[in-house]
Amino acid sequence: MLMVQDVDLTPNPQALKFILNEKLLQKETRSFQSKEEAENDPLAKGIFEIPGVVSVFYMDKFITIEKEPSASWGQIQKPLVEFIKNFDKSLIPPESELPGVSSEEETELLKKINDVINTRVRPALAGDGGGLEIRGLEGYTLKIRYQGACGSCPSAIRGTLIAIENLLKREVNPAIEVVSD
């Protein structure tokens, strides 16, 4: 049975990270900014049924929920724990290959960027209940989108973006610019 084992605070005061007793996904991340986006994902769709929820992000063994500023965590946590306990994990759609550039077509620059992001950035963001999606590379401009707790967190939007850009400038190419999509 799927259960919430712990709840972690995130740097975003409107987001909490709910740690589960079982893995939901092996490699993929899923991020939804609305009930409509979650239409084909029974887990996220069910979480959006809880009043006050504005985004759902999940991967591995955690779910990060972002709430409306006017909603209280008290009105969200209990229904969420009950929903998770009664949710059939087999209803989660199977993991698919990530859309976008295939490995054969991926440029050498994008490969290097992904290596750094996967080893140095994503684990740190996941620790705070968030994630990062690479939206594209045009020349030396990398477009990213924050997910989960990072999606509307002021420190992600400012400081983390600069830190990621500086890391990629040092380790990949000094001409790289990073913009949030």
N, C-alpha and C positions, 0 to 999 in steps of 0.2 A: 504494500500500500504506500502510495506517495504521501509524504508528510513534510511539513515545514519543521526543520530542526532548529533553526536559529534565524535571527533577524539582525542585519548589520545596518548601521547608519552609513550614509554616503556623504560626500562633500556637498551634494545638492540637498538642501533642507526639504524639498518637495518629493524626494525619492528615497525608498528603502529597498534593500537587497534581502530577499527571502531565500535562505539556503535550504536546500531539499536533501532528503536522505537517499535519493536515486538520481542518476543522470537522466536528463531529458533528451539531450542531443550529444553526439560524439564530437563533431567538428564545427558544425554550423552555428550561427547566431541568428536569432529572429527578433526583429524590431518592428513595432506597430505604433503609429501615432494617432490612430483612430479606430473606432469599432468597424468602420467600413473597410479599412486596410486589413483587419483581422478576420474578415468574413470567412475565409477558407482555412482558418487555423482554430480548431475547437478550444484549445487551451487559452489562447489570447482572447478569443471572442467571449468565452465565459468570464474571464477576468474583467473585461470591459463592461459586463453586466453589473458589476459592483459600482454603485454611485460614487462619483468623485475621481475615478481612475481616468487619467488622460494619456498615459502611454504604458506599453508593456514591452519589456526586453527580456529575452531568456536565452540561455546557453548552458551547456554542461550541467551543473547541479544548482543553478540559481535562477530566480526570476526577480527582475527589478521592476518595481511599480512606481510610476510618477503620479502624483495626485494634484488635483486643483488646489491652489493656495487656500481656498475657503473650506475645503474638506478637512476633517480630522482623521488621523491615523486610526483612532478608535473605531470609527464607522467602517473602515476598510479592512483592517487586519483580521477580525473574527470571521467575516464572510469569506475572505480569501483563504484562510486556513481550512475552513469547512469545504470550500470548493476544491482545493487541492487534495484533501483527504478523500473526496468522493470522485475525483477525476480519473478516468481510465487512460493511462499513459499510452496505450496502444492506439488511441485516436489521433495522436500527434502525427501529422503528415510526414512521410519518410524524408530523410535528408536527401537533398539533390546536389548536383554539382552547382557551384556558385555561378550565377550568370556573369556574363562579361567576356573578357578576353580569354581565349583558350591558352593553355600553357605553350603550345607551339608558336602562337602569335605574340606572346608576351615579350615585350622588349627587355633587353638586358637591364636597362635603368629601372623599369617597373619591377623586375625580379629582385633587384637589390633593395629597392624600397620596401617591397613586401617582406623580405627577409628581416629587415630591421624592425618594421612594424610588428610582425608576428612574434619576434623574440623579445623585443624591448618595450613596445608600447601597449599592445593588446593585453598582455598579462597584468600590467599596472592598472589599466583602465578596468579590467574585469575585477580586480581587487576592490575597486570602489563601486562595483555594480553597473559598469558601463562597457561600452565597446566602441568600435570605430569601423566604418565601412569606407573602402576606397572607391570613390565614384568615378575617377578617371584621371588620366595624366595627359595634359596638353603641353607639349614642349617640356619645360621644367616646372610647370605649375601643377601641383597635385591637389585634386579636389577630394575632400573627405567629408563624411557625415558622422557626427557623434551619435551613439545609440545609448539607450537605457538612461541611467542616472546622469551621464555626461551630456545628454541631449539638450538640456536647458540650464546646465550648471554654469554659473558665471566664471568659475575658475577654468573650466574646460574651454569655454568660448574665448577667453583671453590668454591666460598663462599657459595652459596645456598646448594650445595651438602653436605658440611661440616655441615652447620646449620641443615639440615634435619637429618643427621646421629646423631648429638649431641642430638637433640630433641628426636629421637627414643631411643637412649641409655638411656636418663634420664627417659622417660615415659613408655618405653616398656621393654627393656632388654639391659644391658650394653655390651653385646657381638655383637650387631647388627652392621653390616657394610653396607654402601650404596654405590653402584657403578652405574655409568651412562652407559646404554647399547647403 
